[in-house]
């Protein structure tokens, strides 16, 4: 049983065929999926999918790129929705210094608010980090994010930083980039970080694994991520599936 721990089935790219995409995932052995909403429209769609399918769960939060658009009312709404039994995390939140839509100070303020929200509702926090590692780690420490723990989503950093995050009660989630031929750091992380601290994801429709790179990604392809981790660790894919699934069930508090 595979779990895609981070997928955007609520994205516009699936508007025409989300049902078929979900069916292909189930056929590929993906028995649970966590759909991540990161603004009002995508949160609403994530909740609809979570209520429609017993094996789909929702993570809800506000993306750092759009931090400038987030209001106190939005955060209050997210807090209220977090009481829903199918909501299993807060996020994706964090920092994104690649895009410049939202100023760094606005992103950081919203990041802190969402960590505190996760602590208030006792849910893990799912972290987006792009070109902002030092500030992400610093804020996680300052806000005592270890109290809820969480997930470093689509991790692309160093082994050293991964270990620092693990010490703060975070799991390291690897996606399609670990299969890319030139992806030195994700491959190193997959090799050196214990399976006990790893998750697998697609981040679909983005970051399709090799040999589908550049095409629309979908949760059925999470099998390729598991296969690459197994190859790098020189262990069976069954072992990767078993351990990453157990890790996901534990962090999200989902029963089998």
C-alpha positions in Angstrom: 0.0 0.0 0.0 1.5 3.3 -1.2 0.6 6.7 0.1 1.1 9.9 -1.9 1.6 12.3 0.9 1.4 15.5 -1.1 -0.7 15.8 -4.3 -2.7 18.7 -5.8 -5.7 16.8 -7.3 -7.5 20.1 -6.7 -5.4 21.8 -9.5 -6.9 23.1 -12.7 -4.8 20.6 -14.6 -7.1 17.8 -13.4 -10.4 19.6 -14.0 -11.4 17.4 -16.9 -10.3 14.0 -15.6 -9.7 13.9 -11.9 -11.9 10.8 -11.5 -9.7 8.8 -14.0 -6.5 10.1 -12.4 -7.7 8.8 -9.0 -8.7 5.5 -10.6 -5.2 5.1 -12.2 -3.6 5.8 -8.8 -5.6 3.1 -7.0 -4.8 0.6 -9.8 -1.1 1.4 -9.3 -1.4 0.5 -5.6 -1.8 4.0 -4.2 -4.4 3.4 -1.6 -4.3 6.8 0.2 -3.7 10.3 -1.1 -3.3 13.6 0.8 -4.6 16.5 -1.2 -3.0 19.9 -0.3 -5.0 23.1 -0.5 -3.1 26.4 -0.3 -5.6 29.2 -0.9 -9.4 29.5 -0.8 -10.3 27.8 -4.1 -7.9 24.9 -3.7 -8.8 24.3 0.0 -12.5 24.1 -1.0 -11.7 21.6 -3.7 -9.5 19.5 -1.3 -12.4 19.3 1.2 -14.8 18.2 -1.5 -12.4 15.4 -2.6 -11.7 14.3 1.0 -15.5 14.0 1.6 -16.1 12.3 -1.7 -13.4 9.6 -1.4 -12.8 7.6 1.9 -9.1 7.2 1.0 -8.4 10.9 0.3 -7.4 13.3 3.1 -6.8 17.1 3.1 -4.0 19.4 4.3 -5.0 23.0 4.4 -3.0 26.2 4.7 -1.8 29.2 2.7 1.1 29.1 0.3 4.0 31.6 0.9 4.0 32.9 -2.7 0.5 34.2 -2.0 1.1 35.3 1.6 0.3 38.9 0.7 -3.3 37.9 -0.1 -4.0 36.0 3.1 -6.2 37.8 5.7 -7.0 37.1 9.3 -10.4 35.9 8.2 -8.7 33.3 5.9 -6.7 32.0 8.8 -9.8 31.8 11.0 -11.6 29.9 8.3 -8.6 27.4 8.0 -8.7 27.0 11.8 -12.4 26.2 11.8 -12.0 23.7 8.9 -9.1 22.0 10.6 -11.6 20.4 13.0 -12.9 18.3 10.1 -12.0 14.6 10.6 -10.4 14.3 7.2 -8.1 17.3 7.7 -4.7 15.9 8.7 -2.3 18.8 8.5 -1.7 22.5 8.2 0.1 23.8 5.1 1.7 24.0 2.8 3.3 27.0 4.5 6.8 28.2 4.6 9.0 30.5 2.5 9.5 31.0 -1.2 12.2 33.5 -2.2 12.3 32.4 -5.8 9.1 34.3 -6.6 8.8 37.9 -5.5 5.0 38.3 -5.3 5.0 38.5 -1.5 7.7 40.4 0.4 9.9 38.3 2.7 8.7 39.9 5.9 5.0 39.2 4.9 5.9 35.6 4.1 7.7 35.1 7.4 4.9 36.6 9.4 2.3 34.3 7.8 4.7 31.3 8.3 4.9 32.0 12.0 1.1 32.4 12.3 0.5 29.0 10.6 3.0 27.2 12.8 1.2 28.6 15.8 -2.1 27.6 14.2 -0.8 24.0 13.8 0.2 24.0 17.4 -3.2 25.3 18.5 -5.2 22.6 16.6 -2.5 20.0 17.2 -1.8 19.0 13.6 1.5 18.5 11.8 2.8 21.4 9.7 3.8 20.9 6.0 6.7 23.0 4.9 7.3 24.6 1.5 10.9 25.9 1.1 12.4 27.4 -2.0 15.7 29.3 -1.8 15.0 30.1 1.9 16.6 27.3 3.9 18.3 29.4 6.6 15.2 31.4 7.4 12.9 28.3 7.3 15.1 26.4 9.8 15.5 29.5 12.0 11.8 30.2 12.2 10.9 26.6 12.8 13.3 26.6 15.8 12.1 30.0 17.1 8.5 29.0 16.9 9.2 25.6 18.5 7.7 23.7 15.6 9.0 20.5 17.1 5.9 20.5 19.3 3.7 19.4 16.4 6.4 18.2 14.1 5.6 17.9 10.4 7.0 17.3 6.9 9.6 19.0 4.8 7.7 18.7 1.5 9.5 17.8 -1.7 12.8 18.2 0.1 15.7 19.4 -2.1 18.3 20.4 0.6 21.4 18.9 2.0 21.8 15.8 4.2 23.0 18.1 7.0 19.9 20.3 6.9 17.7 17.2 6.7 19.2 15.9 9.9 18.6 19.3 11.6 14.9 19.1 10.6 14.7 15.5 11.8 15.9 16.6 15.2 12.9 19.0 15.2 10.5 16.2 14.7 10.1 16.5 11.0 10.0 13.9 8.3 11.7 14.3 4.9 9.5 13.9 1.9 11.0 13.0 -1.5 9.3 13.4 -4.8 10.0 13.2 -8.5 13.3 15.1 -8.4 15.0 12.2 -6.7 14.6 10.3 -10.0 16.3 13.1 -12.1 19.7 12.1 -13.3 21.3 15.4 -12.2 19.6 15.6 -8.8 22.7 15.1 -6.6 21.3 16.3 -3.3 17.9 14.4 -3.3 19.8 11.2 -4.2 22.2 11.8 -1.4 19.4 12.4 1.1 17.6 9.2 -0.1 20.8 7.2 0.3 21.9 8.6 3.7 18.7 9.4 5.6 17.2 6.4 7.4 13.9 5.1 6.0 12.3 5.8 9.4 12.5 9.5 8.5 11.4 9.4 4.9 8.1 9.9 3.1 7.2 9.8 -0.6 5.1 12.1 -2.6 4.4 13.4 -6.2 3.5 17.1 -5.7 1.4 16.3 -8.8 0.6 17.8 -11.3 4.2 19.2 -10.9 7.6 17.6 -10.9 6.8 14.3 -12.8 9.5 11.7 -12.2 11.8 10.3 -14.9 11.0 9.2 -17.6 7.9 11.5 -17.5 9.8 14.7 -16.6 8.1 17.8 -18.1 4.7 16.1 -18.5 1.7 16.3 -16.2 2.4 14.3 -13.0 -0.2 12.2 -11.3 -0.3 10.1 -8.0 0.1 6.8 -9.8 3.7 7.8 -10.6 4.7 7.8 -6.9 5.7 4.2 -7.5 8.7 5.5 -9.5 9.8 7.6 -6.5 9.7 4.5 -4.3 11.6 2.4 -6.9 14.4 5.0 -7.1 14.8 5.2 -3.3 14.9 1.4 -3.2 17.6 1.4 -5.9 19.7 4.0 -4.1 19.4 2.3 -0.8 19.9 -1.2 -2.4 16.8 -2.6 -0.7 13.5 -3.9 -1.9 10.7 -1.6 -3.0 8.5 -3.5 -0.6 10.6 -2.3 2.3 10.5 1.3 1.0 6.7 1.1 0.6 6.1 -0.5 4.0 8.2 2.0 6.0 7.2 5.2 4.2 3.5 4.1 4.5 3.9 3.5 8.2 5.6 6.9 8.6 2.8 8.6 6.8 0.0 6.9 8.8 1.8 7.9 12.0 2.5 11.6 11.2 -1.1 12.1 9.8 -2.7 9.9 12.5 -4.5 7.9 9.8 -5.6 4.3 10.5 -4.8 1.6 7.9 
